[in-house]
Amino acid sequence: MEKADKATLHNKYEGKYFPKNQIVLNAAALGVVLSVYILTIFLCKGIERQVRDLLIIIILSVTSVYDIRENKVPLFALLGILGINLLRTTFIFFDLTTYLICLVVLAVLFVFYTINKSLIGLGDILLISFCVQALLSEIVLSFLFTTFLFSSIVGLVKCMREKDFRGVSIPMTPCIAAAFLFQII
């Protein structure tokens, strides 16, 4: 195995080298997103919900492109949405039912992940759960239904295009982003 020089960090799980610049850029983007939301909370409470939804849509859009290319959900996207949710809970409104629903969704999807890891990825499970936290409890079921409807449609189209119904991998983040956008409009 090659030694990493000072400009790289080693990812033990995949054996790849990632530049420190990418990590710094991701951390800076996360800091900017959370800073914008904090400023909105303290200076412009009237538009907090719109800014929160816009920031989450931006994060989901960038994550969708990354998921399509790499078939992974980046940790910084998950931390961004979780951070926004925690800031909202701390400074705006604490909704226990949303957190309970989030835990139930997380538990149910994790059971599916434990049974068969090829059904849904762990990053997708966390992303769905954090998006559930960001929504009103009244529209969570609609969001979940829409997410899995979109992913089923994309899966069927991909299967028909490849003419094979086994081993087809679908990036779920674009479906989550579309369902989230559909729910907040």
MORA-V55718 format. One record per backbone hydrogen bond with DSSP energy under -0.5 kcal/mol. NH is the residue of the N-H (numbers start at 1). CO is the residue of the C=O. Records with the same first field share a line. If there is no record, write none. Layout:
NH->CO, CO
This chain:
8->5
9->18
11->16
12->10
14->11
15->11
16->11
18->9
20->7
22->19
23->19
24->20
25->21
26->22
27->23
28->24
29->25
30->26
31->27
32->28
33->29
34->30
35->31
36->32
37->33
38->34
39->35
40->36
41->37
42->38
43->39
44->39, 40
47->44
48->45
51->47
52->48
53->49
54->50
55->51
56->52
57->53
58->54
59->55
60->56
61->57
62->58
63->59
64->60
65->61
66->62
67->63
68->64
69->65
70->66
71->67
74->72
77->74
78->74
79->75
80->76
81->77
82->78
83->79
84->80
85->81
86->82
87->83
88->84
89->85
90->86
91->87
92->88
93->88
95->93
96->94
99->95
100->96
101->97
102->98
103->99
104->100
105->101
106->102
107->103
108->104
109->105
110->106
111->107
112->108
113->109
114->110
115->111
116->112
119->116
120->116
125->121
126->122
127->123
128->124
129->125
130->126
131->127
132->128
133->129
134->130
135->131, 132
139->136
140->137
143->139
144->140
145->141
146->142
147->143
148->144
149->145
150->146
151->147
152->148
153->149
154->150
155->151
156->152
157->153
158->154
159->155
160->156
161->157
162->158
163->159
164->159
169->167
172->170
176->172
177->173
178->174
179->175
180->176
181->177
182->178
183->179
184->180
185->181
